């Protein structure tokens, strides 16, 4: 498609038959599908599905992440006509088919029913030979997602970017809490701590259950290259899930989140580390805790959109080199 013709295209999220290629629509108009990809529930011929989970009933303090998926999608409309250059000239939007699978539908008043709905939602994507990149929502959503992944791959390697370990003890598996989801994931055996790691931690937990972590200060002092080499050594070629809590970033770069903690990662550090993880066996991921009401600038949603794009690229790079 010529550039001139492309600029007259209307809502490729609905009208474009070929899911591959860049998008040249006005960023300020049209449908806000993720990266202007096609909205569809039919994943035939697609490599990756992006889906949203607008759930924030598990937060400790400030709600608002239910608006995260919509804000991330809107922010992503700035990217698909000017994608960054990836490894070896990799153009993920042209080489692979990415679908916007829409959001998980749930009854907001039936909170207890959400975990099973979400697990089945992700399982439905995986059963169609697609990977899933999920837009949150609060961090609790990672637990049902990991359960779906563990059904397919066994106990997962997890790379968690976060200010908090989310390993606070909670043996009531029916409780829905974004601060205890990793504790439950370990106890339920859906992740393997021997090949998992956390990055950016700057809060204290009494018992890390064998989960190693690299705190934010260590990232600052030892550098991104050292961190990614350590992470790659840790996860090896094990099927890996990346969960990125936006509060891993310092509040200067991502103020729109429920539990901001100063001293965090700079946006360039997150970008460098995600990019340098190319080659790991990354089979899925999420970006969570984007809470637009606490950021009138939109910077947090922009950061979330970039994180989600990098997660897509890590997954598709793995498919490209398989």
N, C-alpha and C positions, 0 to 999 in steps of 0.2 A: 504494500500500500504506500502510495506517495505521501509525503508529508502534507501536501496541500489537501489531499483527499482525507487523510487521517484527521486533520483539524476540523473537518466538517462532520465527522462521525458523531453519532448521538448515542450516549449511554451504552458503551460496549459491554457493560455489565449485563445487559439484557439482549443486545442486538448482534453481538459479534459471534459468528459461528466458530472461528478459529480461536481457541483459548490462549494461544501463544502470541507473543509480540508485545511491543511497547504500546503505550496509550498516549495520545496527544490531545485529549480532551481538556477543556478548561478546568483547572484545579478547583475553581470556585463554583462550578455548576455540575449538574449531573448526579448520577447515583454514587453513593459513597461505599461501594464495595471495596474490600481490601485490595490495594494496588490496582484498582479498576478491573479486577478480574471478574469473570462471569459468575453471577449468582446461579447456583444450581444444586439440586439434591441428587442429580444423576452423575455419579463419579466415574462413569465409563470413559476410559481414555485419559483420565486425569492422574497426575503423579502425586499431588499434594492437596490437601483440603485445609483451608483456614476457617476456623469456627469461633464464635464468641460465646462466652458464658457470663451473662450480666447478673451475677450473683454477689451480694455483699452482706448477707445475713450472718456471716461468721466472724466479723471484724471485732477487734478488741475495743477500739475507741471510735474512730471517725468513719462513718459509712460514706458511700459515694462511688465505689468502684463498679456498681451496676451500670454506670454510664461510661465505663472504660472502653468496652468493645466499640461502641459507636464513635467515641472520640478518636480512638486509634485508627479506625477505618477512615474517618474524615482526614486525619493528619496524613495518612498514607497516600492520599490523592496528590500530594506534592511530589511523589517519588517515581511513578511508573513511566514517565516520559524522559526521565533523566536519571537512570539507575547508575549506581556506582560501578566502577570497573572491578571485577572480581578476578580471582586467580586465573592466569592463562587466558585472559580475555573472556572469561565465563559470563554469559548473558543469560541469567536464569529465567527471565521472563520470556525470552524467545526460544530457549531450548526445551523448556518444560511447561506442562499444563498445570496451572494452579487454579483451584476453584475456591470461591467464597461460598462456604456451605451454610451460611447464615448462623443464627444463634440457637442455643439450646432453649427449647420452650419448656417452661415449668410453671407450676402454680406457686406464686410468691408466698401464699399463706400455708403451703405444705412444705416447710423447710426440710422436714425429715425425709421427704421423698426425693429430694434433689440428688443425693449421692448416687443412688441406683440409676436414676434417669441419665445422669451425666456419664456414668460408666458405660451404659448401653449405647449412648450417643457416640462416644468415642469408639467403642467396639464396632459399631456399624460402619465407621469410616475405615478402620483397620481391616475389617472383613472384606472390604472392596479393594484391597491391595494399595491403599493410599496411606500416606503418613498424615498426621494431624499436627497443626500448629494452632494453639488455642490462645485467644485473647480474653483476659479476665477483666473483671471479677477479682474477688479476693483470693488469697493463697490457699484457702481450703480446697479449691477446685482441683489442685494438683493431685490430691489423694485418690479420688475416684478415677482420674485419668491414668495414674500410675497402675491402678488395679487392672484397668483395661489393657494396658501395655504388658503387664506381667502375665496376663492370660496368654498372650501371644508369644512373648519372648522369654518368660521366666523372670526372676528377680533382676531388676534394672540397675545399671549404673546411672547415677544421677549427678549432674553438675548443677549446683544451686548457687546462683548469684543473689545475695541477700544481705541485709543489715542484721537479720535475726536468724538464729539456727532453726527455729520452729520445732525444737526438740523438747519443749517443756512437757513434763510427764502428764499423761492422761490415759488411764486404762479403761475408761468408759468409751468403747469404740462407737457408741451411738451419738456421742457429742460432736457437734459440728463447730470447729474452732480453727481459725487460720494460724494460730500459734502452736498447735500441737500436731499438725498434719504429718510432719516428717517423723515425729515420734511414733505415730501410728503406722506409718509406712514401714519403718524399721521393724516394729513389733509384729506386724502382719506378714513380714517377709517379702514385700513387693519390691524392695530395693536391697541391693547388696552393698553394705558399707565398705567392704574390702576394695571396691573399685568405684567408689563415689567420693565426692569432695564438695566443700562449700567455699565460696569466694566472697570477700567483702564484709565478713562478719565483724560487728563492732558492738555487740551486746553480749552478756554473760549467761551461760547456761550451766547448771550444776553437773549434768551428765550428758555428754555428747554421744553416748551409745556407740562409741567406736568410730564415729564419723569425723574424719579429719577436716580441718578448715584452714584457710589462709585469710587472716583478717585484713582489713582495709589498709592498716598501717604497713603491713608486710608487702602488700601490692605496691604502695607508694615507694617503699624503700628498696625493694628488690627488683621491681620492674615487671612489665607485662610479659616480656619474653621468658623470664624465669618462671612466672606463674603458669603460663600455658605449657611449658615443657613439663612442669610438675604434674599438671592436670592430665596431659596426654600419657605420661608414664603411669598415672594412677588408673585411668579408665581403660587403657589398652584398646583392644578391638571389641570389647564387650558392647552389646546394644545399649546405647546411651540416650538418656532423656535430659534435656536442659530446661531448667525452670528459672526464669529471670524475674525476681521481684524488683519492681522499679525502684524500691527504696534502697537497693544496692548502690544506686547513684546518690551522691551528695545532694542534699536539698537545694543547693544552688543550681543544680541541673534538673532536678525533678521534685519540685515542691508539692506537686499534686498527688500526695499519697497519704494514707491514713496514719502511719507511724514513722515519720521522718527522723533520721538520726544523722547528726553532723559527722564530718570526717570521712565521708564515703568516697566511692569511686568517682573519678571524673568521666565525663561522657567519652572522651577520646580513649581512656583506658578500657572502658567497656567495649568500644568499637574495635580496638586493637586486639583484645583478648578473644572476642568472638570470631574475628577474622582469622586469627592465628590458630584457632581450633580446627581449621579445615583438615579433613582426613580422618577424624574420629568417626566411629560408627554411630552417628547421630540419627535416631529413628523417630524422634518427636520432640516437641517442646512447647513452652508457653511463656507468655509475658503477662504478669499479673500486677494487681494493686495500683493501677493507674486510676486516680480519683480526680476527675476534671473539676469538681466544685472548688478544690483548694488551689487551683492554678488558673488564674484568669488569662495568663499569657498563652496557654496551649503548649508550652515547652515540654511538659511531661508527656502529653499525648504524642508529640513529635518524637521524643525519645523512645516511647513505646513502639511507635510505628517502625523506627529504625531497628530496634531490637528484633521485632517480629520479622522484618525483612531479612536480617542476618540469620535468624533461625531457619527461615525458608531456604536460604542459600546454603547453609551448612548441610541441611538434609538433602538438597538436590545435588550438591557437589558430590556427596557420598553416592548417590544414584548414578551420577555421571561417570564416576571412576570405577564403578562396580564391574 
